[in-house]
Amino acid sequence: MLLPVPEPYCWDVTFMTFYDQIDLEHKGLFQAIFNVVANPESEIQMKALQELMKIHFINEQIMMQLADYAETGNHIKIHDDFLGKLNNMHCPITNADVDYCKSWLVNHIKTIDFRYKGKL
């Protein structure tokens, strides 16, 4: 079951993982998706989203590996699958792709990332 996507599309405290760096990066990802929505023809905004997502995934994965988090391997696969889809999206980005990205981030944080709360 997919969780509802907030409107307006922005981070709020219900997405808090209680890891300052991760929460800060998540806020940036919400903003980057918002920027793509506002500028669907902008290659600059799309590339910024792709790069921020990649950097966030690397940072999060390092934290998981350092903590010897048991679900690291599966989490990395989920990241890789999404990044592959995101990197194949082109401008102008379609409404379907935007909706997918918005929903993916919301659901990923609240169902996948929340599993590592208190474990990193």
Backbone as JSON Lines, residues from 0, in Angstrom:
{"i":0,"aa":"M","n":[0.84,-1.18,0.0],"ca":[0.0,0.0,0.0],"c":[0.88,1.25,0.0]}
{"i":1,"aa":"L","n":[0.64,2.13,-0.92],"ca":[1.43,3.35,-1.02],"c":[0.9,4.4,-0.05]}
{"i":2,"aa":"L","n":[1.83,5.1,0.55],"ca":[1.48,6.17,1.47],"c":[1.12,7.43,0.7]}
{"i":3,"aa":"P","n":[0.32,8.32,1.3],"ca":[-0.05,9.55,0.6],"c":[1.15,10.48,0.42]}
{"i":4,"aa":"V","n":[1.16,11.17,-0.68],"ca":[2.2,12.14,-1.0],"c":[1.73,13.5,-0.51]}
{"i":5,"aa":"P","n":[2.55,14.18,0.3],"ca":[2.1,15.48,0.83],"c":[1.98,16.54,-0.25]}
{"i":6,"aa":"E","n":[0.99,17.37,-0.09],"ca":[0.83,18.55,-0.94],"c":[0.64,19.74,-0.03]}
{"i":7,"aa":"P","n":[1.45,20.76,-0.1],"ca":[2.55,20.88,-1.06],"c":[3.64,19.85,-0.78]}
{"i":8,"aa":"Y","n":[4.4,19.55,-1.82],"ca":[5.41,18.52,-1.72],"c":[6.63,19.07,-1.0]}
{"i":9,"aa":"C","n":[6.72,18.78,0.29],"ca":[7.86,19.22,1.08],"c":[8.05,18.29,2.27]}
{"i":10,"aa":"W","n":[9.28,18.29,2.78],"ca":[9.63,17.49,3.95],"c":[8.94,18.07,5.17]}
{"i":11,"aa":"D","n":[8.51,17.2,6.07],"ca":[8.01,17.64,7.37],"c":[8.5,16.65,8.42]}
{"i":12,"aa":"V","n":[8.19,16.92,9.68],"ca":[8.75,16.12,10.79],"c":[8.32,14.65,10.75]}
{"i":13,"aa":"T","n":[7.27,14.32,10.01],"ca":[6.88,12.91,9.92],"c":[7.89,12.07,9.15]}
{"i":14,"aa":"F","n":[8.83,12.75,8.47],"ca":[9.88,12.06,7.71],"c":[11.19,11.98,8.49]}
{"i":15,"aa":"M","n":[11.21,12.42,9.73],"ca":[12.43,12.5,10.51],"c":[12.98,11.11,10.85]}
{"i":16,"aa":"T","n":[14.26,10.92,10.53],"ca":[14.95,9.68,10.88],"c":[15.73,9.83,12.18]}
{"i":17,"aa":"F","n":[15.92,11.07,12.61],"ca":[16.68,11.42,13.81],"c":[18.19,11.27,13.61]}
{"i":18,"aa":"Y","n":[18.6,11.29,12.34],"ca":[20.01,11.41,11.98],"c":[20.13,12.73,11.23]}
{"i":19,"aa":"D","n":[20.82,13.7,11.83],"ca":[20.82,15.06,11.29],"c":[21.22,15.12,9.83]}
{"i":20,"aa":"Q","n":[22.3,14.44,9.46],"ca":[22.77,14.5,8.07],"c":[21.74,13.9,7.11]}
{"i":21,"aa":"I","n":[21.19,12.78,7.47],"ca":[20.19,12.14,6.6],"c":[18.95,13.01,6.48]}
{"i":22,"aa":"D","n":[18.47,13.56,7.59],"ca":[17.28,14.42,7.53],"c":[17.55,15.66,6.68]}
{"i":23,"aa":"L","n":[18.72,16.25,6.81],"ca":[19.07,17.4,6.0],"c":[19.09,17.04,4.51]}
{"i":24,"aa":"E","n":[19.67,15.9,4.2],"ca":[19.71,15.45,2.8],"c":[18.31,15.13,2.28]}
{"i":25,"aa":"H","n":[17.48,14.51,3.11],"ca":[16.1,14.24,2.69],"c":[15.36,15.54,2.37]}
{"i":26,"aa":"K","n":[15.55,16.56,3.18],"ca":[14.94,17.87,2.91],"c":[15.37,18.37,1.54]}
{"i":27,"aa":"G","n":[16.65,18.22,1.24],"ca":[17.17,18.65,-0.05],"c":[16.59,17.86,-1.22]}
{"i":28,"aa":"L","n":[16.34,16.57,-0.99],"ca":[15.74,15.75,-2.06],"c":[14.31,16.17,-2.34]}
{"i":29,"aa":"F","n":[13.56,16.45,-1.28],"ca":[12.19,16.96,-1.49],"c":[12.25,18.26,-2.29]}
{"i":30,"aa":"Q","n":[13.16,19.16,-1.93],"ca":[13.27,20.43,-2.64],"c":[13.69,20.21,-4.09]}
{"i":31,"aa":"A","n":[14.61,19.29,-4.32],"ca":[15.07,19.03,-5.69],"c":[13.93,18.49,-6.56]}
{"i":32,"aa":"I","n":[13.11,17.6,-6.01],"ca":[11.96,17.1,-6.76],"c":[10.98,18.24,-7.01]}
{"i":33,"aa":"F","n":[10.73,19.05,-6.0],"ca":[9.86,20.22,-6.15],"c":[10.38,21.12,-7.28]}
{"i":34,"aa":"N","n":[11.68,21.33,-7.34],"ca":[12.28,22.18,-8.38],"c":[12.08,21.58,-9.77]}
{"i":35,"aa":"V","n":[12.16,20.27,-9.89],"ca":[11.91,19.6,-11.18],"c":[10.45,19.78,-11.58]}
{"i":36,"aa":"V","n":[9.55,19.65,-10.6],"ca":[8.12,19.85,-10.88],"c":[7.88,21.26,-11.39]}
{"i":37,"aa":"A","n":[8.53,22.23,-10.76],"ca":[8.35,23.63,-11.14],"c":[8.99,23.97,-12.48]}
{"i":38,"aa":"N","n":[9.98,23.17,-12.88],"ca":[10.73,23.42,-14.12],"c":[10.92,22.12,-14.9]}
{"i":39,"aa":"P","n":[9.83,21.53,-15.4],"ca":[9.92,20.2,-16.01],"c":[10.81,20.11,-17.26]}
{"i":40,"aa":"E","n":[11.13,21.25,-17.85],"ca":[11.98,21.25,-19.05],"c":[13.44,21.55,-18.73]}
{"i":41,"aa":"S","n":[13.75,21.75,-17.45],"ca":[15.09,22.17,-17.06],"c":[16.03,20.98,-16.86]}
{"i":42,"aa":"E","n":[16.99,20.86,-17.77],"ca":[18.02,19.83,-17.63],"c":[18.85,20.09,-16.37]}
{"i":43,"aa":"I","n":[19.04,21.35,-16.03],"ca":[19.83,21.71,-14.85],"c":[19.17,21.17,-13.59]}
{"i":44,"aa":"Q","n":[17.86,21.36,-13.47],"ca":[17.14,20.88,-12.29],"c":[17.13,19.35,-12.24]}
{"i":45,"aa":"M","n":[16.98,18.73,-13.4],"ca":[16.96,17.27,-13.45],"c":[18.32,16.7,-13.05]}
{"i":46,"aa":"K","n":[19.38,17.28,-13.59],"ca":[20.73,16.81,-13.25],"c":[21.02,17.05,-11.77]}
{"i":47,"aa":"A","n":[20.55,18.15,-11.23],"ca":[20.74,18.44,-9.8],"c":[20.06,17.38,-8.95]}
{"i":48,"aa":"L","n":[18.85,17.0,-9.32],"ca":[18.12,15.95,-8.59],"c":[18.89,14.63,-8.67]}
{"i":49,"aa":"Q","n":[19.31,14.26,-9.86],"ca":[20.04,13.01,-10.02],"c":[21.33,12.99,-9.2]}
{"i":50,"aa":"E","n":[22.05,14.09,-9.19],"ca":[23.31,14.17,-8.45],"c":[23.07,14.16,-6.94]}
{"i":51,"aa":"L","n":[22.09,14.91,-6.47],"ca":[21.77,14.92,-5.04],"c":[21.34,13.54,-4.56]}
{"i":52,"aa":"M","n":[20.55,12.86,-5.37],"ca":[20.09,11.52,-5.0],"c":[21.29,10.58,-4.9]}
{"i":53,"aa":"K","n":[22.18,10.64,-5.86],"ca":[23.37,9.78,-5.87],"c":[24.23,10.05,-4.62]}
{"i":54,"aa":"I","n":[24.49,11.3,-4.33],"ca":[25.31,11.67,-3.16],"c":[24.63,11.21,-1.87]}
{"i":55,"aa":"H","n":[23.32,11.43,-1.77],"ca":[22.6,10.99,-0.57],"c":[22.7,9.48,-0.39]}
{"i":56,"aa":"F","n":[22.49,8.74,-1.46],"ca":[22.57,7.28,-1.37],"c":[23.95,6.84,-0.89]}
{"i":57,"aa":"I","n":[24.99,7.44,-1.43],"ca":[26.36,7.08,-1.01],"c":[26.54,7.37,0.48]}
{"i":58,"aa":"N","n":[26.14,8.55,0.91],"ca":[26.29,8.92,2.33],"c":[25.51,7.99,3.24]}
{"i":59,"aa":"E","n":[24.3,7.69,2.87],"ca":[23.45,6.82,3.69],"c":[24.04,5.4,3.74]}
{"i":60,"aa":"Q","n":[24.51,4.92,2.61],"ca":[25.08,3.58,2.54],"c":[26.36,3.48,3.37]}
{"i":61,"aa":"I","n":[27.16,4.53,3.38],"ca":[28.36,4.53,4.22],"c":[27.97,4.43,5.69]}
{"i":62,"aa":"M","n":[26.96,5.18,6.09],"ca":[26.5,5.12,7.48],"c":[26.01,3.71,7.83]}
{"i":63,"aa":"M","n":[25.29,3.08,6.91],"ca":[24.79,1.73,7.15],"c":[25.95,0.74,7.27]}
{"i":64,"aa":"Q","n":[26.92,0.86,6.38],"ca":[28.06,-0.05,6.41],"c":[28.89,0.12,7.68]}
{"i":65,"aa":"L","n":[29.1,1.36,8.1],"ca":[29.87,1.61,9.32],"c":[29.17,1.06,10.56]}
{"i":66,"aa":"A","n":[27.84,1.04,10.51],"ca":[27.07,0.52,11.64],"c":[26.83,-0.98,11.53]}
{"i":67,"aa":"D","n":[27.33,-1.58,10.45],"ca":[27.1,-3.01,10.2],"c":[25.6,-3.32,10.21]}
{"i":68,"aa":"Y","n":[24.84,-2.44,9.56],"ca":[23.39,-2.57,9.47],"c":[23.04,-3.81,8.64]}
{"i":69,"aa":"A","n":[22.22,-4.67,9.2],"ca":[21.92,-5.98,8.59],"c":[21.26,-5.89,7.23]}
{"i":70,"aa":"E","n":[20.51,-4.83,6.95],"ca":[19.77,-4.73,5.7],"c":[20.48,-3.88,4.64]}
{"i":71,"aa":"T","n":[21.76,-3.64,4.84],"ca":[22.51,-2.77,3.92],"c":[22.44,-3.25,2.47]}
{"i":72,"aa":"G","n":[22.68,-4.53,2.24],"ca":[22.69,-5.05,0.88],"c":[21.38,-4.83,0.15]}
{"i":73,"aa":"N","n":[20.27,-5.13,0.79],"ca":[18.96,-4.93,0.18],"c":[18.69,-3.45,-0.03]}
{"i":74,"aa":"H","n":[19.09,-2.64,0.92],"ca":[18.88,-1.2,0.83],"c":[19.64,-0.62,-0.37]}
{"i":75,"aa":"I","n":[20.87,-1.07,-0.56],"ca":[21.67,-0.61,-1.69],"c":[21.01,-1.01,-3.01]}
{"i":76,"aa":"K","n":[20.47,-2.22,-3.09],"ca":[19.78,-2.65,-4.31],"c":[18.58,-1.75,-4.61]}
{"i":77,"aa":"I","n":[17.82,-1.41,-3.58],"ca":[16.67,-0.52,-3.76],"c":[17.14,0.84,-4.28]}
{"i":78,"aa":"H","n":[18.22,1.35,-3.71],"ca":[18.79,2.62,-4.19],"c":[19.22,2.51,-5.65]}
{"i":79,"aa":"D","n":[19.94,1.45,-5.96],"ca":[20.44,1.28,-7.33],"c":[19.31,1.18,-8.34]}
{"i":80,"aa":"D","n":[18.25,0.46,-7.99],"ca":[17.11,0.33,-8.89],"c":[16.46,1.68,-9.16]}
{"i":81,"aa":"F","n":[16.26,2.46,-8.09],"ca":[15.64,3.77,-8.27],"c":[16.56,4.7,-9.07]}
{"i":82,"aa":"L","n":[17.84,4.71,-8.74],"ca":[18.77,5.59,-9.44],"c":[18.83,5.25,-10.93]}
{"i":83,"aa":"G","n":[18.73,3.97,-11.25],"ca":[18.69,3.57,-12.66],"c":[17.49,4.15,-13.37]}
{"i":84,"aa":"K","n":[16.33,4.11,-12.72],"ca":[15.12,4.69,-13.32],"c":[15.24,6.21,-13.42]}
{"i":85,"aa":"L","n":[15.7,6.83,-12.34],"ca":[15.83,8.29,-12.32],"c":[16.79,8.76,-13.41]}
{"i":86,"aa":"N","n":[17.89,8.08,-13.57],"ca":[18.89,8.48,-14.57],"c":[18.43,8.26,-16.0]}
{"i":87,"aa":"N","n":[17.37,7.49,-16.19],"ca":[16.81,7.29,-17.53],"c":[15.66,8.24,-17.84]}
{"i":88,"aa":"M","n":[15.32,9.11,-16.9],"ca":[14.28,10.12,-17.14],"c":[14.9,11.31,-17.85]}
{"i":89,"aa":"H","n":[14.15,11.86,-18.78],"ca":[14.66,12.97,-19.59],"c":[13.65,14.11,-19.59]}
{"i":90,"aa":"C","n":[14.15,15.28,-19.86],"ca":[13.32,16.48,-19.92],"c":[12.72,16.62,-21.31]}
{"i":91,"aa":"P","n":[11.5,17.12,-21.39],"ca":[10.68,17.51,-20.25],"c":[10.18,16.27,-19.51]}
{"i":92,"aa":"I","n":[10.3,16.32,-18.2],"ca":[9.88,15.18,-17.38],"c":[8.35,15.07,-17.43]}
{"i":93,"aa":"T","n":[7.87,13.86,-17.53],"ca":[6.42,13.64,-17.62],"c":[5.78,13.69,-16.24]}
{"i":94,"aa":"N","n":[4.48,13.92,-16.22],"ca":[3.73,13.9,-14.95],"c":[3.85,12.52,-14.29]}
{"i":95,"aa":"A","n":[3.83,11.48,-15.1],"ca":[3.95,10.12,-14.55],"c":[5.3,9.93,-13.86]}
{"i":96,"aa":"D","n":[6.38,10.43,-14.47],"ca":[7.7,10.31,-13.86],"c":[7.79,11.15,-12.58]}
{"i":97,"aa":"V","n":[7.23,12.34,-12.6],"ca":[7.21,13.19,-11.41],"c":[6.46,12.5,-10.28]}
{"i":98,"aa":"D","n":[5.28,11.97,-10.59],"ca":[4.49,11.29,-9.57],"c":[5.23,10.08,-9.02]}
{"i":99,"aa":"Y","n":[5.93,9.37,-9.88],"ca":[6.71,8.21,-9.45],"c":[7.8,8.65,-8.47]}
{"i":100,"aa":"C","n":[8.56,9.68,-8.81],"ca":[9.64,10.15,-7.95],"c":[9.11,10.63,-6.6]}
{"i":101,"aa":"K","n":[8.04,11.39,-6.64],"ca":[7.46,11.9,-5.38],"c":[7.03,10.75,-4.48]}
{"i":102,"aa":"S","n":[6.31,9.83,-5.05],"ca":[5.81,8.7,-4.28],"c":[6.95,7.81,-3.81]}
{"i":103,"aa":"W","n":[7.92,7.59,-4.67],"ca":[9.04,6.72,-4.29],"c":[9.75,7.28,-3.07]}
{"i":104,"aa":"L","n":[10.06,8.58,-3.07],"ca":[10.8,9.15,-1.95],"c":[10.0,9.06,-0.66]}
{"i":105,"aa":"V","n":[8.73,9.42,-0.71],"ca":[7.87,9.35,0.47],"c":[7.84,7.93,1.03]}
{"i":106,"aa":"N","n":[7.57,6.99,0.17],"ca":[7.43,5.6,0.6],"c":[8.77,4.99,1.02]}
{"i":107,"aa":"H","n":[9.83,5.37,0.34],"ca":[11.15,4.85,0.7],"c":[11.55,5.3,2.1]}
{"i":108,"aa":"I","n":[11.39,6.58,2.37],"ca":[11.77,7.08,3.69],"c":[10.95,6.41,4.79]}
{"i":109,"aa":"K","n":[9.63,6.39,4.6],"ca":[8.76,5.93,5.69],"c":[8.68,4.41,5.83]}
{"i":110,"aa":"T","n":[9.03,3.67,4.81],"ca":[8.94,2.21,4.94],"c":[10.29,1.51,4.91]}
{"i":111,"aa":"I","n":[11.27,2.07,4.24],"ca":[12.59,1.44,4.14],"c":[13.59,2.12,5.08]}
{"i":112,"aa":"D","n":[13.73,3.44,4.94],"ca":[14.68,4.14,5.81],"c":[14.31,4.05,7.28]}
{"i":113,"aa":"F","n":[13.03,4.09,7.57],"ca":[12.63,4.04,8.98],"c":[13.05,2.74,9.67]}
{"i":114,"aa":"R","n":[13.37,1.73,8.9],"ca":[13.83,0.47,9.49],"c":[15.17,0.62,10.19]}
{"i":115,"aa":"Y","n":[15.97,1.62,9.78],"ca":[17.29,1.79,10.41],"c":[17.27,2.79,11.56]}
{"i":116,"aa":"K","n":[16.12,3.32,11.89],"ca":[16.06,4.24,13.04],"c":[16.65,3.57,14.28]}
{"i":117,"aa":"G","n":[17.57,4.27,14.92],"ca":[18.19,3.74,16.15],"c":[19.24,2.67,15.92]}
{"i":118,"aa":"K","n":[19.58,2.39,14.65],"ca":[20.52,1.31,14.36],"c":[21.8,1.78,13.68]}
{"i":119,"aa":"L","n":[21.89,3.06,13.36],"ca":[23.1,3.55,12.65],"c":[24.02,4.32,13.59]}
